[in-house]
Amino acid sequence: MFCPTTTIDTIVESDGKRWLERMRWGLVPSWWSKPLKELKLATFNARAETVATKPFFRGPFKRNRCLIPLSGYFEWQDTPSGKQP
């Protein structure tokens, strides 16, 4: 199970070649210069309906892509006892 900030395997492509690369789950803005631990923004929940238009995700969505091999996903649900996957 992956969660935000976890290091995961991704497949990236450049010049027609693909390779496996380990990356941090989430988006680190190109303008961010402080340590990653200080990044408090929710940079992992882009919505398909708005990812191409929201300023935070628009540039990376158009220019930087990768494949994330996985077999499923879940969404957190609010329950009386707290959030549950």
PDB file of N, CA, C and O in Angstrom:
ATOM      1  N   MET A   1       0.850  -1.169   0.000  1.00  0.00           N
ATOM      2  CA  MET A   1       0.000   0.000   0.000  1.00  0.00           C
ATOM      3  C   MET A   1       0.899   1.236   0.000  1.00  0.00           C
ATOM      4  O   MET A   1       1.855   1.321   0.771  1.00  0.00           O
ATOM      5  N   PHE A   2       0.582   2.182  -0.867  1.00  0.00           N
ATOM      6  CA  PHE A   2       1.338   3.423  -0.951  1.00  0.00           C
ATOM      7  C   PHE A   2       0.548   4.533  -0.266  1.00  0.00           C
ATOM      8  O   PHE A   2      -0.682   4.501  -0.227  1.00  0.00           O
ATOM      9  N   CYS A   3       1.251   5.486   0.257  1.00  0.00           N
ATOM     10  CA  CYS A   3       0.605   6.669   0.789  1.00  0.00           C
ATOM     11  C   CYS A   3       1.478   7.874   0.448  1.00  0.00           C
ATOM     12  O   CYS A   3       2.648   7.700   0.108  1.00  0.00           O
ATOM     13  N   PRO A   4       0.948   9.074   0.528  1.00  0.00           N
ATOM     14  CA  PRO A   4       1.729  10.250   0.184  1.00  0.00           C
ATOM     15  C   PRO A   4       3.060  10.301   0.910  1.00  0.00           C
ATOM     16  O   PRO A   4       3.153   9.941   2.084  1.00  0.00           O
ATOM     17  N   THR A   5       4.059  10.737   0.227  1.00  0.00           N
ATOM     18  CA  THR A   5       5.466  10.874   0.638  1.00  0.00           C
ATOM     19  C   THR A   5       6.229   9.556   0.649  1.00  0.00           C
ATOM     20  O   THR A   5       7.428   9.560   0.925  1.00  0.00           O
ATOM     21  N   THR A   6       5.584   8.428   0.361  1.00  0.00           N
ATOM     22  CA  THR A   6       6.277   7.152   0.263  1.00  0.00           C
ATOM     23  C   THR A   6       7.159   7.156  -0.984  1.00  0.00           C
ATOM     24  O   THR A   6       6.792   7.758  -1.993  1.00  0.00           O
ATOM     25  N   THR A   7       8.300   6.504  -0.931  1.00  0.00           N
ATOM     26  CA  THR A   7       9.134   6.333  -2.117  1.00  0.00           C
ATOM     27  C   THR A   7       8.610   5.121  -2.874  1.00  0.00           C
ATOM     28  O   THR A   7       8.475   4.036  -2.309  1.00  0.00           O
ATOM     29  N   ILE A   8       8.311   5.316  -4.170  1.00  0.00           N
ATOM     30  CA  ILE A   8       7.696   4.270  -4.979  1.00  0.00           C
ATOM     31  C   ILE A   8       8.459   4.081  -6.284  1.00  0.00           C
ATOM     32  O   ILE A   8       9.236   4.945  -6.690  1.00  0.00           O
ATOM     33  N   ASP A   9       8.227   2.934  -6.941  1.00  0.00           N
ATOM     34  CA  ASP A   9       8.790   2.690  -8.265  1.00  0.00           C
ATOM     35  C   ASP A   9       7.906   3.351  -9.306  1.00  0.00           C
ATOM     36  O   ASP A   9       6.681   3.254  -9.235  1.00  0.00           O
ATOM     37  N   THR A  10       8.518   4.021 -10.270  1.00  0.00           N
ATOM     38  CA  THR A  10       7.792   4.620 -11.381  1.00  0.00           C
ATOM     39  C   THR A  10       8.507   4.252 -12.681  1.00  0.00           C
ATOM     40  O   THR A  10       9.670   3.848 -12.665  1.00  0.00           O
ATOM     41  N   ILE A  11       7.819   4.392 -13.782  1.00  0.00           N
ATOM     42  CA  ILE A  11       8.417   4.200 -15.095  1.00  0.00           C
ATOM     43  C   ILE A  11       8.393   5.553 -15.789  1.00  0.00           C
ATOM     44  O   ILE A  11       7.332   6.149 -15.974  1.00  0.00           O
ATOM     45  N   VAL A  12       9.570   6.031 -16.170  1.00  0.00           N
ATOM     46  CA  VAL A  12       9.681   7.322 -16.845  1.00  0.00           C
ATOM     47  C   VAL A  12      10.211   7.123 -18.255  1.00  0.00           C
ATOM     48  O   VAL A  12      10.830   6.102 -18.554  1.00  0.00           O
ATOM     49  N   GLU A  13       9.966   8.106 -19.126  1.00  0.00           N
ATOM     50  CA  GLU A  13      10.403   8.017 -20.512  1.00  0.00           C
ATOM     51  C   GLU A  13      11.074   9.312 -20.926  1.00  0.00           C
ATOM     52  O   GLU A  13      10.638  10.403 -20.557  1.00  0.00           O
ATOM     53  N   SER A  14      12.138   9.174 -21.696  1.00  0.00           N
ATOM     54  CA  SER A  14      12.826  10.311 -22.283  1.00  0.00           C
ATOM     55  C   SER A  14      13.521   9.832 -23.538  1.00  0.00           C
ATOM     56  O   SER A  14      14.144   8.771 -23.540  1.00  0.00           O
ATOM     57  N   ASP A  15      13.421  10.598 -24.596  1.00  0.00           N
ATOM     58  CA  ASP A  15      14.045  10.253 -25.883  1.00  0.00           C
ATOM     59  C   ASP A  15      13.647   8.865 -26.361  1.00  0.00           C
ATOM     60  O   ASP A  15      14.464   8.152 -26.944  1.00  0.00           O
ATOM     61  N   GLY A  16      12.395   8.473 -26.120  1.00  0.00           N
ATOM     62  CA  GLY A  16      11.895   7.190 -26.592  1.00  0.00           C
ATOM     63  C   GLY A  16      12.344   5.985 -25.784  1.00  0.00           C
ATOM     64  O   GLY A  16      12.052   4.850 -26.160  1.00  0.00           O
ATOM     65  N   LYS A  17      13.050   6.208 -24.679  1.00  0.00           N
ATOM     66  CA  LYS A  17      13.505   5.098 -23.825  1.00  0.00           C
ATOM     67  C   LYS A  17      12.814   5.194 -22.480  1.00  0.00           C
ATOM     68  O   LYS A  17      12.598   6.286 -21.955  1.00  0.00           O
ATOM     69  N   ARG A  18      12.467   4.033 -21.924  1.00  0.00           N
ATOM     70  CA  ARG A  18      11.815   3.964 -20.616  1.00  0.00           C
ATOM     71  C   ARG A  18      12.721   3.279 -19.607  1.00  0.00           C
ATOM     72  O   ARG A  18      13.490   2.383 -19.956  1.00  0.00           O
ATOM     73  N   TRP A  19      12.624   3.708 -18.349  1.00  0.00           N
ATOM     74  CA  TRP A  19      13.386   3.064 -17.284  1.00  0.00           C
ATOM     75  C   TRP A  19      12.640   3.211 -15.962  1.00  0.00           C
ATOM     76  O   TRP A  19      11.760   4.058 -15.805  1.00  0.00           O
ATOM     77  N   LEU A  20      13.022   2.363 -15.029  1.00  0.00           N
ATOM     78  CA  LEU A  20      12.438   2.357 -13.686  1.00  0.00           C
ATOM     79  C   LEU A  20      13.188   3.375 -12.829  1.00  0.00           C
ATOM     80  O   LEU A  20      14.418   3.396 -12.808  1.00  0.00           O
ATOM     81  N   GLU A  21      12.441   4.210 -12.133  1.00  0.00           N
ATOM     82  CA  GLU A  21      13.055   5.202 -11.264  1.00  0.00           C
ATOM     83  C   GLU A  21      12.252   5.314  -9.976  1.00  0.00           C
ATOM     84  O   GLU A  21      11.022   5.316 -10.007  1.00  0.00           O
ATOM     85  N   ARG A  22      12.943   5.409  -8.844  1.00  0.00           N
ATOM     86  CA  ARG A  22      12.284   5.582  -7.552  1.00  0.00           C
ATOM     87  C   ARG A  22      11.991   7.063  -7.358  1.00  0.00           C
ATOM     88  O   ARG A  22      12.855   7.914  -7.569  1.00  0.00           O
ATOM     89  N   MET A  23      10.745   7.360  -6.950  1.00  0.00           N
ATOM     90  CA  MET A  23      10.337   8.742  -6.721  1.00  0.00           C
ATOM     91  C   MET A  23       9.495   8.854  -5.463  1.00  0.00           C
ATOM     92  O   MET A  23       8.981   7.861  -4.948  1.00  0.00           O
ATOM     93  N   ARG A  24       9.366  10.075  -4.981  1.00  0.00           N
ATOM     94  CA  ARG A  24       8.512  10.382  -3.835  1.00  0.00           C
ATOM     95  C   ARG A  24       7.085  10.558  -4.347  1.00  0.00           C
ATOM     96  O   ARG A  24       6.860  11.291  -5.310  1.00  0.00           O
ATOM     97  N   TRP A  25       6.117   9.889  -3.711  1.00  0.00           N
ATOM     98  CA  TRP A  25       4.712  10.009  -4.107  1.00  0.00           C
ATOM     99  C   TRP A  25       4.234  11.406  -3.749  1.00  0.00           C
ATOM    100  O   TRP A  25       4.233  11.782  -2.577  1.00  0.00           O
ATOM    101  N   GLY A  26       3.833  12.172  -4.741  1.00  0.00           N
ATOM    102  CA  GLY A  26       3.352  13.534  -4.555  1.00  0.00           C
ATOM    103  C   GLY A  26       4.091  14.477  -5.487  1.00  0.00           C
ATOM    104  O   GLY A  26       5.080  14.095  -6.112  1.00  0.00           O
ATOM    105  N   LEU A  27       3.619  15.682  -5.575  1.00  0.00           N
ATOM    106  CA  LEU A  27       4.210  16.682  -6.445  1.00  0.00           C
ATOM    107  C   LEU A  27       5.000  17.680  -5.619  1.00  0.00           C
ATOM    108  O   LEU A  27       4.463  18.294  -4.697  1.00  0.00           O
ATOM    109  N   VAL A  28       6.271  17.842  -5.947  1.00  0.00           N
ATOM    110  CA  VAL A  28       7.097  18.865  -5.323  1.00  0.00           C
ATOM    111  C   VAL A  28       7.200  20.001  -6.340  1.00  0.00           C
ATOM    112  O   VAL A  28       7.799  19.822  -7.400  1.00  0.00           O
ATOM    113  N   PRO A  29       6.630  21.158  -6.038  1.00  0.00           N
ATOM    114  CA  PRO A  29       6.647  22.254  -7.003  1.00  0.00           C
ATOM    115  C   PRO A  29       8.077  22.649  -7.387  1.00  0.00           C
ATOM    116  O   PRO A  29       8.985  22.605  -6.557  1.00  0.00           O
ATOM    117  N   SER A  30       8.263  23.031  -8.638  1.00  0.00           N
ATOM    118  CA  SER A  30       9.603  23.405  -9.117  1.00  0.00           C
ATOM    119  C   SER A  30      10.145  24.615  -8.368  1.00  0.00           C
ATOM    120  O   SER A  30      11.361  24.782  -8.266  1.00  0.00           O
ATOM    121  N   TRP A  31       9.267  25.457  -7.847  1.00  0.00           N
ATOM    122  CA  TRP A  31       9.699  26.656  -7.141  1.00  0.00           C
ATOM    123  C   TRP A  31       9.982  26.408  -5.658  1.00  0.00           C
ATOM    124  O   TRP A  31      10.408  27.330  -4.962  1.00  0.00           O
ATOM    125  N   TRP A  32       9.757  25.190  -5.153  1.00  0.00           N
ATOM    126  CA  TRP A  32       9.948  24.888  -3.731  1.00  0.00           C
ATOM    127  C   TRP A  32      11.429  24.766  -3.428  1.00  0.00           C
ATOM    128  O   TRP A  32      12.116  23.949  -4.042  1.00  0.00           O
ATOM    129  N   SER A  33      11.942  25.568  -2.485  1.00  0.00           N
ATOM    130  CA  SER A  33      13.375  25.537  -2.168  1.00  0.00           C
ATOM    131  C   SER A  33      13.663  25.103  -0.732  1.00  0.00           C
ATOM    132  O   SER A  33      14.822  24.900  -0.372  1.00  0.00           O
ATOM    133  N   LYS A  34      12.631  24.959   0.085  1.00  0.00           N
ATOM    134  CA  LYS A  34      12.807  24.550   1.479  1.00  0.00           C
ATOM    135  C   LYS A  34      12.885  23.029   1.568  1.00  0.00           C
ATOM    136  O   LYS A  34      12.596  22.344   0.587  1.00  0.00           O
ATOM    137  N   PRO A  35      13.273  22.483   2.734  1.00  0.00           N
ATOM    138  CA  PRO A  35      13.287  21.029   2.899  1.00  0.00           C
ATOM    139  C   PRO A  35      11.897  20.425   2.673  1.00  0.00           C
ATOM    140  O   PRO A  35      10.887  21.062   2.971  1.00  0.00           O
ATOM    141  N   LEU A  36      11.848  19.203   2.150  1.00  0.00           N
ATOM    142  CA  LEU A  36      10.571  18.547   1.855  1.00  0.00           C
ATOM    143  C   LEU A  36       9.688  18.405   3.088  1.00  0.00           C
ATOM    144  O   LEU A  36       8.462  18.424   2.974  1.00  0.00           O
ATOM    145  N   LYS A  37      10.292  18.262   4.260  1.00  0.00           N
ATOM    146  CA  LYS A  37       9.498  18.105   5.484  1.00  0.00           C
ATOM    147  C   LYS A  37       8.652  19.334   5.769  1.00  0.00           C
ATOM    148  O   LYS A  37       7.676  19.250   6.515  1.00  0.00           O
ATOM    149  N   GLU A  38       9.009  20.475   5.189  1.00  0.00           N
ATOM    150  CA  GLU A  38       8.249  21.699   5.405  1.00  0.00           C
ATOM    151  C   GLU A  38       7.124  21.881   4.381  1.00  0.00           C
ATOM    152  O   GLU A  38       6.352  22.836   4.477  1.00  0.00           O
ATOM    153  N   LEU A  39       7.026  20.988   3.420  1.00  0.00           N
ATOM    154  CA  LEU A  39       5.982  21.075   2.401  1.00  0.00           C
ATOM    155  C   LEU A  39       4.678  20.568   2.985  1.00  0.00           C
ATOM    156  O   LEU A  39       4.498  19.360   3.140  1.00  0.00           O
ATOM    157  N   LYS A  40       3.775  21.463   3.307  1.00  0.00           N
ATOM    158  CA  LYS A  40       2.516  21.109   3.965  1.00  0.00           C
ATOM    159  C   LYS A  40       1.340  21.067   2.991  1.00  0.00           C
ATOM    160  O   LYS A  40       0.210  20.806   3.404  1.00  0.00           O
ATOM    161  N   LEU A  41       1.586  21.318   1.719  1.00  0.00           N
ATOM    162  CA  LEU A  41       0.508  21.330   0.729  1.00  0.00           C
ATOM    163  C   LEU A  41       0.078  19.909   0.376  1.00  0.00           C
ATOM    164  O   LEU A  41       0.897  18.990   0.396  1.00  0.00           O
ATOM    165  N   ALA A  42      -1.179  19.728   0.060  1.00  0.00           N
ATOM    166  CA  ALA A  42      -1.686  18.429  -0.406  1.00  0.00           C
ATOM    167  C   ALA A  42      -1.376  18.319  -1.891  1.00  0.00           C
ATOM    168  O   ALA A  42      -2.185  18.711  -2.732  1.00  0.00           O
ATOM    169  N   THR A  43      -0.215  17.790  -2.207  1.00  0.00           N
ATOM    170  CA  THR A  43       0.263  17.768  -3.591  1.00  0.00           C
ATOM    171  C   THR A  43       0.083  16.413  -4.252  1.00  0.00           C
ATOM    172  O   THR A  43       0.829  16.076  -5.172  1.00  0.00           O
ATOM    173  N   PHE A  44      -0.881  15.635  -3.808  1.00  0.00           N
ATOM    174  CA  PHE A  44      -1.056  14.293  -4.343  1.00  0.00           C
ATOM    175  C   PHE A  44      -2.496  14.006  -4.730  1.00  0.00           C
ATOM    176  O   PHE A  44      -2.795  12.905  -5.191  1.00  0.00           O
ATOM    177  N   ASN A  45      -3.380  14.948  -4.559  1.00  0.00           N
ATOM    178  CA  ASN A  45      -4.796  14.717  -4.821  1.00  0.00           C
ATOM    179  C   ASN A  45      -5.322  15.579  -5.963  1.00  0.00           C
ATOM    180  O   ASN A  45      -6.258  16.355  -5.771  1.00  0.00           O
ATOM    181  N   ALA A  46      -4.746  15.455  -7.116  1.00  0.00           N
ATOM    182  CA  ALA A  46      -5.270  16.174  -8.276  1.00  0.00           C
ATOM    183  C   ALA A  46      -6.524  15.457  -8.755  1.00  0.00           C
ATOM    184  O   ALA A  46      -6.563  14.228  -8.796  1.00  0.00           O
ATOM    185  N   ARG A  47      -7.524  16.205  -9.108  1.00  0.00           N
ATOM    186  CA  ARG A  47      -8.764  15.621  -9.639  1.00  0.00           C
ATOM    187  C   ARG A  47      -8.688  15.586 -11.155  1.00  0.00           C
ATOM    188  O   ARG A  47      -8.236  16.543 -11.785  1.00  0.00           O
ATOM    189  N   ALA A  48      -9.128  14.492 -11.734  1.00  0.00           N
ATOM    190  CA  ALA A  48      -9.075  14.321 -13.185  1.00  0.00           C
ATOM    191  C   ALA A  48      -9.815  15.444 -13.902  1.00  0.00           C
ATOM    192  O   ALA A  48      -9.412  15.858 -14.989  1.00  0.00           O
ATOM    193  N   GLU A  49     -10.885  15.933 -13.304  1.00  0.00           N
ATOM    194  CA  GLU A  49     -11.707  16.971 -13.946  1.00  0.00           C
ATOM    195  C   GLU A  49     -10.988  18.314 -14.041  1.00  0.00           C
ATOM    196  O   GLU A  49     -11.291  19.108 -14.931  1.00  0.00           O
ATOM    197  N   THR A  50     -10.038  18.586 -13.137  1.00  0.00           N
ATOM    198  CA  THR A  50      -9.425  19.916 -13.087  1.00  0.00           C
ATOM    199  C   THR A  50      -7.897  19.912 -13.173  1.00  0.00           C
ATOM    200  O   THR A  50      -7.285  20.979 -13.117  1.00  0.00           O
ATOM    201  N   VAL A  51      -7.276  18.761 -13.305  1.00  0.00           N
ATOM    202  CA  VAL A  51      -5.812  18.695 -13.274  1.00  0.00           C
ATOM    203  C   VAL A  51      -5.171  19.526 -14.392  1.00  0.00           C
ATOM    204  O   VAL A  51      -4.078  20.059 -14.200  1.00  0.00           O
ATOM    205  N   ALA A  52      -5.812  19.645 -15.529  1.00  0.00           N
ATOM    206  CA  ALA A  52      -5.246  20.409 -16.652  1.00  0.00           C
ATOM    207  C   ALA A  52      -5.466  21.913 -16.515  1.00  0.00           C
ATOM    208  O   ALA A  52      -4.870  22.691 -17.260  1.00  0.00           O
ATOM    209  N   THR A  53      -6.312  22.333 -15.576  1.00  0.00           N
ATOM    210  CA  THR A  53      -6.624  23.759 -15.464  1.00  0.00           C
ATOM    211  C   THR A  53      -6.190  24.403 -14.150  1.00  0.00           C
ATOM    212  O   THR A  53      -5.964  25.613 -14.115  1.00  0.00           O
ATOM    213  N   LYS A  54      -6.067  23.641 -13.082  1.00  0.00           N
ATOM    214  CA  LYS A  54      -5.643  24.219 -11.804  1.00  0.00           C
ATOM    215  C   LYS A  54      -4.182  24.654 -11.889  1.00  0.00           C
ATOM    216  O   LYS A  54      -3.342  23.870 -12.332  1.00  0.00           O
ATOM    217  N   PRO A  55      -3.854  25.877 -11.479  1.00  0.00           N
ATOM    218  CA  PRO A  55      -2.487  26.383 -11.626  1.00  0.00           C
ATOM    219  C   PRO A  55      -1.401  25.497 -11.007  1.00  0.00           C
ATOM    220  O   PRO A  55      -0.312  25.377 -11.570  1.00  0.00           O
ATOM    221  N   PHE A  56      -1.680  24.882  -9.867  1.00  0.00           N
ATOM    222  CA  PHE A  56      -0.661  24.069  -9.195  1.00  0.00           C
ATOM    223  C   PHE A  56      -0.272  22.843 -10.011  1.00  0.00           C
ATOM    224  O   PHE A  56       0.902  22.473 -10.035  1.00  0.00           O
ATOM    225  N   PHE A  57      -1.230  22.203 -10.680  1.00  0.00           N
ATOM    226  CA  PHE A  57      -0.982  20.958 -11.401  1.00  0.00           C
ATOM    227  C   PHE A  57      -0.838  21.141 -12.909  1.00  0.00           C
ATOM    228  O   PHE A  57      -0.300  20.262 -13.581  1.00  0.00           O
ATOM    229  N   ARG A  58      -1.300  22.249 -13.448  1.00  0.00           N
ATOM    230  CA  ARG A  58      -1.380  22.457 -14.901  1.00  0.00           C
ATOM    231  C   ARG A  58      -0.051  22.232 -15.619  1.00  0.00           C
ATOM    232  O   ARG A  58      -0.006  21.462 -16.579  1.00  0.00           O
ATOM    233  N   GLY A  59       1.029  22.879 -15.185  1.00  0.00           N
ATOM    234  CA  GLY A  59       2.333  22.746 -15.841  1.00  0.00           C
ATOM    235  C   GLY A  59       2.893  21.333 -15.769  1.00  0.00           C
ATOM    236  O   GLY A  59       3.221  20.756 -16.806  1.00  0.00           O
ATOM    237  N   PRO A  60       3.010  20.764 -14.585  1.00  0.00           N
ATOM    238  CA  PRO A  60       3.524  19.393 -14.493  1.00  0.00           C
ATOM    239  C   PRO A  60       2.663  18.382 -15.255  1.00  0.00           C
ATOM    240  O   PRO A  60       3.193  17.427 -15.823  1.00  0.00           O
ATOM    241  N   PHE A  61       1.345  18.580 -15.273  1.00  0.00           N
ATOM    242  CA  PHE A  61       0.460  17.665 -15.999  1.00  0.00           C
ATOM    243  C   PHE A  61       0.768  17.680 -17.490  1.00  0.00           C
ATOM    244  O   PHE A  61       0.725  16.636 -18.140  1.00  0.00           O
ATOM    245  N   LYS A  62       1.076  18.843 -18.035  1.00  0.00           N
ATOM    246  CA  LYS A  62       1.364  18.951 -19.463  1.00  0.00           C
ATOM    247  C   LYS A  62       2.771  18.469 -19.822  1.00  0.00           C
ATOM    248  O   LYS A  62       2.976  17.939 -20.915  1.00  0.00           O
ATOM    249  N   ARG A  63       3.742  18.642 -18.925  1.00  0.00           N
ATOM    250  CA  ARG A  63       5.145  18.393 -19.270  1.00  0.00           C
ATOM    251  C   ARG A  63       5.780  17.152 -18.648  1.00  0.00           C
ATOM    252  O   ARG A  63       6.658  16.545 -19.262  1.00  0.00           O
ATOM    253  N   ASN A  64       5.367  16.767 -17.468  1.00  0.00           N
ATOM    254  CA  ASN A  64       6.061  15.697 -16.732  1.00  0.00           C
ATOM    255  C   ASN A  64       5.087  14.588 -16.397  1.00  0.00           C
ATOM    256  O   ASN A  64       4.121  14.796 -15.663  1.00  0.00           O
ATOM    257  N   ARG A  65       5.342  13.414 -16.936  1.00  0.00           N
ATOM    258  CA  ARG A  65       4.470  12.271 -16.670  1.00  0.00           C
ATOM    259  C   ARG A  65       5.310  11.064 -16.295  1.00  0.00           C
ATOM    260  O   ARG A  65       6.488  10.977 -16.643  1.00  0.00           O
ATOM    261  N   CYS A  66       4.694  10.140 -15.584  1.00  0.00           N
ATOM    262  CA  CYS A  66       5.317   8.851 -15.306  1.00  0.00           C
ATOM    263  C   CYS A  66       4.206   7.817 -15.144  1.00  0.00           C
ATOM    264  O   CYS A  66       3.050   8.171 -14.914  1.00  0.00           O
ATOM    265  N   LEU A  67       4.555   6.563 -15.261  1.00  0.00           N
ATOM    266  CA  LEU A  67       3.628   5.463 -14.997  1.00  0.00           C
ATOM    267  C   LEU A  67       3.918   4.932 -13.609  1.00  0.00           C
ATOM    268  O   LEU A  67       5.075   4.835 -13.200  1.00  0.00           O
ATOM    269  N   ILE A  68       2.860   4.589 -12.884  1.00  0.00           N
ATOM    270  CA  ILE A  68       3.013   4.014 -11.554  1.00  0.00           C
ATOM    271  C   ILE A  68       2.377   2.631 -11.583  1.00  0.00           C
ATOM    272  O   ILE A  68       1.153   2.510 -11.606  1.00  0.00           O
ATOM    273  N   PRO A  69       3.208   1.582 -11.580  1.00  0.00           N
ATOM    274  CA  PRO A  69       2.652   0.228 -11.600  1.00  0.00           C
ATOM    275  C   PRO A  69       1.923  -0.069 -10.285  1.00  0.00           C
ATOM    276  O   PRO A  69       2.497   0.076  -9.206  1.00  0.00           O
ATOM    277  N   LEU A  70       0.661  -0.484 -10.384  1.00  0.00           N
ATOM    278  CA  LEU A  70      -0.100  -0.849  -9.188  1.00  0.00           C
ATOM    279  C   LEU A  70      -1.220  -1.787  -9.568  1.00  0.00           C
ATOM    280  O   LEU A  70      -1.523  -1.965 -10.748  1.00  0.00           O
ATOM    281  N   SER A  71      -1.828  -2.384  -8.571  1.00  0.00           N
ATOM    282  CA  SER A  71      -2.882  -3.360  -8.825  1.00  0.00           C
ATOM    283  C   SER A  71      -4.249  -2.898  -8.306  1.00  0.00           C
ATOM    284  O   SER A  71      -5.235  -3.620  -8.452  1.00  0.00           O
ATOM    285  N   GLY A  72      -4.321  -1.723  -7.712  1.00  0.00           N
ATOM    286  CA  GLY A  72      -5.587  -1.214  -7.205  1.00  0.00           C
ATOM    287  C   GLY A  72      -5.370   0.081  -6.451  1.00  0.00           C
ATOM    288  O   GLY A  72      -4.243   0.562  -6.339  1.00  0.00           O
ATOM    289  N   TYR A  73      -6.435   0.637  -5.942  1.00  0.00           N
ATOM    290  CA  TYR A  73      -6.351   1.862  -5.154  1.00  0.00           C
ATOM    291  C   TYR A  73      -7.531   1.927  -4.198  1.00  0.00           C
ATOM    292  O   TYR A  73      -8.472   1.143  -4.312  1.00  0.00           O
ATOM    293  N   PHE A  74      -7.482   2.853  -3.266  1.00  0.00           N
ATOM    294  CA  PHE A  74      -8.605   3.058  -2.370  1.00  0.00           C
ATOM    295  C   PHE A  74      -8.733   4.539  -2.085  1.00  0.00           C
ATOM    296  O   PHE A  74      -7.786   5.302  -2.275  1.00  0.00           O
ATOM    297  N   GLU A  75      -9.896   4.938  -1.632  1.00  0.00           N
ATOM    298  CA  GLU A  75     -10.131   6.301  -1.192  1.00  0.00           C
ATOM    299  C   GLU A  75     -10.509   6.263   0.280  1.00  0.00           C
ATOM    300  O   GLU A  75     -11.208   5.353   0.727  1.00  0.00           O
ATOM    301  N   TRP A  76     -10.052   7.239   1.016  1.00  0.00           N
ATOM    302  CA  TRP A  76     -10.369   7.321   2.435  1.00  0.00           C
ATOM    303  C   TRP A  76     -11.815   7.756   2.615  1.00  0.00           C
ATOM    304  O   TRP A  76     -12.303   8.638   1.908  1.00  0.00           O
ATOM    305  N   GLN A  77     -12.490   7.134   3.561  1.00  0.00           N
ATOM    306  CA  GLN A  77     -13.880   7.455   3.886  1.00  0.00           C
ATOM    307  C   GLN A  77     -13.946   7.962   5.323  1.00  0.00           C
ATOM    308  O   GLN A  77     -13.308   7.404   6.215  1.00  0.00           O
ATOM    309  N   ASP A  78     -14.716   9.014   5.538  1.00  0.00           N
ATOM    310  CA  ASP A  78     -14.939   9.491   6.900  1.00  0.00           C
ATOM    311  C   ASP A  78     -15.964   8.575   7.581  1.00  0.00           C
ATOM    312  O   ASP A  78     -17.057   8.359   7.057  1.00  0.00           O
ATOM    313  N   THR A  79     -15.607   8.048   8.737  1.00  0.00           N
ATOM    314  CA  THR A  79     -16.515   7.200   9.511  1.00  0.00           C
ATOM    315  C   THR A  79     -16.597   7.774  10.922  1.00  0.00           C
ATOM    316  O   THR A  79     -15.757   8.595  11.290  1.00  0.00           O
ATOM    317  N   PRO A  80     -17.574   7.372  11.717  1.00  0.00           N
ATOM    318  CA  PRO A  80     -17.658   7.861  13.101  1.00  0.00           C
ATOM    319  C   PRO A  80     -16.399   7.569  13.911  1.00  0.00           C
ATOM    320  O   PRO A  80     -16.075   8.309  14.840  1.00  0.00           O
ATOM    321  N   SER A  81     -15.683   6.489  13.564  1.00  0.00           N
ATOM    322  CA  SER A  81     -14.475   6.144  14.316  1.00  0.00           C
ATOM    323  C   SER A  81     -13.204   6.721  13.683  1.00  0.00           C
ATOM    324  O   SER A  81     -12.102   6.411  14.135  1.00  0.00           O
ATOM    325  N   GLY A  82     -13.340   7.548  12.654  1.00  0.00           N
ATOM    326  CA  GLY A  82     -12.175   8.148  12.001  1.00  0.00           C
ATOM    327  C   GLY A  82     -12.115   7.736  10.537  1.00  0.00           C
ATOM    328  O   GLY A  82     -12.980   7.011  10.046  1.00  0.00           O
ATOM    329  N   LYS A  83     -11.103   8.197   9.864  1.00  0.00           N
ATOM    330  CA  LYS A  83     -10.957   7.881   8.441  1.00  0.00           C
ATOM    331  C   LYS A  83     -10.500   6.439   8.249  1.00  0.00           C
ATOM    332  O   LYS A  83      -9.635   5.942   8.971  1.00  0.00           O
ATOM    333  N   GLN A  84     -11.098   5.782   7.266  1.00  0.00           N
ATOM    334  CA  GLN A  84     -10.783   4.383   6.950  1.00  0.00           C
ATOM    335  C   GLN A  84     -10.561   4.253   5.441  1.00  0.00           C
ATOM    336  O   GLN A  84     -11.261   4.880   4.646  1.00  0.00           O
ATOM    337  N   PRO A  85      -9.565   3.419   5.052  1.00  0.00           N
ATOM    338  CA  PRO A  85      -9.387   3.205   3.602  1.00  0.00           C
ATOM    339  C   PRO A  85     -10.510   2.365   3.022  1.00  0.00           C
ATOM    340  O   PRO A  85     -10.519   2.089   1.822  1.00  0.00           O
TER     341      PRO A  85
END
